[in-house]
Amino acid sequence: MKLFDPTTAPAVRVLTLATRPASLAGLRLGLVDNTKFNSDTLLRKLADRLQRRHGAQVTVTRRKRSPSHEIDENDIKTLRSQADLVVSGIGD
């Protein structure tokens, strides 16, 4: 019989954060709606504010199948090619 110790610490994952741009002016903004209630409203208001205050323009919007699903691989390719910055919204 093999026993596992459930008190061990989780494996450490090293993450590298994306480099922050010096300015948002002229950047292409991608939006990912996670389908939760009001996530689309939150994203639209945030996008409007980023456009007014910083000059970022929404170029692509994608909607996930459900909050628990990952975004589709084709949508990731589209976001990579058409956006400099991506915001994923969570509603509720």
BALOBA-1460 file (C-alpha; in Angstrom, 3 decimals):
// residues 92
<rec num="1" residu="m" x="0.000" y="0.000" z="0.000"/>
<rec num="2" residu="k" x="1.265" y="3.452" z="-0.904"/>
<rec num="3" residu="l" x="0.379" y="6.354" z="1.399"/>
<rec num="4" residu="f" x="0.484" y="10.006" z="0.463"/>
<rec num="5" residu="d" x="1.091" y="12.778" z="2.966"/>
<rec num="6" residu="p" x="-1.589" y="15.434" z="2.308"/>
<rec num="7" residu="t" x="0.240" y="17.997" z="4.447"/>
<rec num="8" residu="t" x="3.101" y="18.606" z="2.047"/>
<rec num="9" residu="a" x="3.434" y="22.006" z="0.441"/>
<rec num="10" residu="p" x="2.295" y="22.508" z="-3.152"/>
<rec num="11" residu="a" x="4.888" y="22.469" z="-5.898"/>
<rec num="12" residu="v" x="6.363" y="25.900" z="-6.528"/>
<rec num="13" residu="r" x="5.727" y="27.357" z="-9.986"/>
<rec num="14" residu="v" x="7.980" y="30.101" z="-11.225"/>
<rec num="15" residu="l" x="6.024" y="32.667" z="-13.206"/>
<rec num="16" residu="t" x="7.436" y="35.414" z="-15.351"/>
<rec num="17" residu="l" x="5.254" y="38.493" z="-15.537"/>
<rec num="18" residu="a" x="4.815" y="40.314" z="-18.824"/>
<rec num="19" residu="t" x="6.738" y="43.546" z="-19.208"/>
<rec num="20" residu="r" x="4.524" y="46.552" z="-18.541"/>
<rec num="21" residu="p" x="4.326" y="49.102" z="-21.330"/>
<rec num="22" residu="a" x="5.463" y="52.634" z="-20.534"/>
<rec num="23" residu="s" x="2.137" y="53.935" z="-21.851"/>
<rec num="24" residu="l" x="-1.195" y="52.551" z="-23.045"/>
<rec num="25" residu="a" x="-1.480" y="55.197" z="-25.768"/>
<rec num="26" residu="g" x="-2.075" y="53.547" z="-29.128"/>
<rec num="27" residu="l" x="-2.045" y="49.998" z="-27.754"/>
<rec num="28" residu="r" x="-4.520" y="47.447" z="-29.097"/>
<rec num="29" residu="l" x="-6.740" y="46.105" z="-26.331"/>
<rec num="30" residu="g" x="-8.231" y="42.609" z="-26.326"/>
<rec num="31" residu="l" x="-11.145" y="41.688" z="-24.072"/>
<rec num="32" residu="v" x="-12.085" y="38.220" z="-22.799"/>
<rec num="33" residu="d" x="-15.589" y="37.904" z="-21.354"/>
<rec num="34" residu="n" x="-15.821" y="34.920" z="-19.001"/>
<rec num="35" residu="t" x="-19.664" y="34.802" z="-19.357"/>
<rec num="36" residu="k" x="-20.411" y="35.540" z="-15.702"/>
<rec num="37" residu="f" x="-23.244" y="37.970" z="-15.033"/>
<rec num="38" residu="n" x="-22.128" y="41.568" z="-15.712"/>
<rec num="39" residu="s" x="-18.637" y="40.630" z="-16.925"/>
<rec num="40" residu="d" x="-19.450" y="42.170" z="-20.312"/>
<rec num="41" residu="t" x="-20.593" y="45.392" z="-18.612"/>
<rec num="42" residu="l" x="-17.455" y="45.556" z="-16.488"/>
<rec num="43" residu="l" x="-15.206" y="44.997" z="-19.504"/>
<rec num="44" residu="r" x="-16.992" y="47.581" z="-21.640"/>
<rec num="45" residu="k" x="-16.777" y="50.251" z="-18.917"/>
<rec num="46" residu="l" x="-13.114" y="49.476" z="-18.308"/>
<rec num="47" residu="a" x="-12.367" y="49.573" z="-22.043"/>
<rec num="48" residu="d" x="-14.172" y="52.917" z="-22.411"/>
<rec num="49" residu="r" x="-12.172" y="54.363" z="-19.534"/>
<rec num="50" residu="l" x="-8.862" y="53.048" z="-20.903"/>
<rec num="51" residu="q" x="-9.693" y="54.587" z="-24.267"/>
<rec num="52" residu="r" x="-10.685" y="57.979" z="-22.849"/>
<rec num="53" residu="r" x="-7.865" y="58.292" z="-20.334"/>
<rec num="54" residu="h" x="-5.012" y="56.476" z="-22.038"/>
<rec num="55" residu="g" x="-5.759" y="56.086" z="-25.748"/>
<rec num="56" residu="a" x="-5.964" y="52.271" z="-25.850"/>
<rec num="57" residu="q" x="-8.310" y="50.942" z="-28.562"/>
<rec num="58" residu="v" x="-10.354" y="47.724" z="-28.358"/>
<rec num="59" residu="t" x="-9.462" y="45.636" z="-31.400"/>
<rec num="60" residu="v" x="-10.778" y="42.195" z="-30.455"/>
<rec num="61" residu="t" x="-13.325" y="40.738" z="-28.024"/>
<rec num="62" residu="r" x="-13.814" y="37.064" z="-27.255"/>
<rec num="63" residu="r" x="-16.326" y="35.253" z="-25.026"/>
<rec num="64" residu="k" x="-15.562" y="31.995" z="-23.223"/>
<rec num="65" residu="r" x="-18.036" y="29.095" z="-23.356"/>
<rec num="66" residu="s" x="-18.404" y="29.231" z="-19.572"/>
<rec num="67" residu="p" x="-16.457" y="30.604" z="-16.596"/>
<rec num="68" residu="s" x="-14.928" y="27.182" z="-15.912"/>
<rec num="69" residu="h" x="-13.674" y="26.592" z="-19.472"/>
<rec num="70" residu="e" x="-10.353" y="27.773" z="-20.799"/>
<rec num="71" residu="i" x="-10.399" y="30.144" z="-23.715"/>
<rec num="72" residu="d" x="-10.248" y="28.354" z="-27.084"/>
<rec num="73" residu="e" x="-6.841" y="27.989" z="-28.742"/>
<rec num="74" residu="n" x="-8.050" y="29.829" z="-31.871"/>
<rec num="75" residu="d" x="-9.144" y="32.747" z="-29.691"/>
<rec num="76" residu="i" x="-5.705" y="32.818" z="-28.069"/>
<rec num="77" residu="k" x="-4.082" y="33.014" z="-31.514"/>
<rec num="78" residu="t" x="-6.411" y="35.855" z="-32.497"/>
<rec num="79" residu="l" x="-5.716" y="37.770" z="-29.284"/>
<rec num="80" residu="r" x="-1.964" y="37.338" z="-29.727"/>
<rec num="81" residu="s" x="-2.051" y="38.672" z="-33.269"/>
<rec num="82" residu="q" x="-4.578" y="41.484" z="-32.782"/>
<rec num="83" residu="a" x="-3.953" y="42.786" z="-29.242"/>
<rec num="84" residu="d" x="-1.016" y="44.215" z="-27.319"/>
<rec num="85" residu="l" x="-2.807" y="43.939" z="-23.980"/>
<rec num="86" residu="v" x="-5.586" y="41.549" z="-22.918"/>
<rec num="87" residu="v" x="-8.049" y="42.032" z="-20.064"/>
<rec num="88" residu="s" x="-10.145" y="39.129" z="-18.817"/>
<rec num="89" residu="g" x="-13.318" y="40.191" z="-17.013"/>
<rec num="90" residu="i" x="-15.019" y="38.526" z="-14.116"/>
<rec num="91" residu="g" x="-18.588" y="39.479" z="-13.302"/>
<rec num="92" residu="d" x="-21.066" y="38.789" z="-10.496"/>
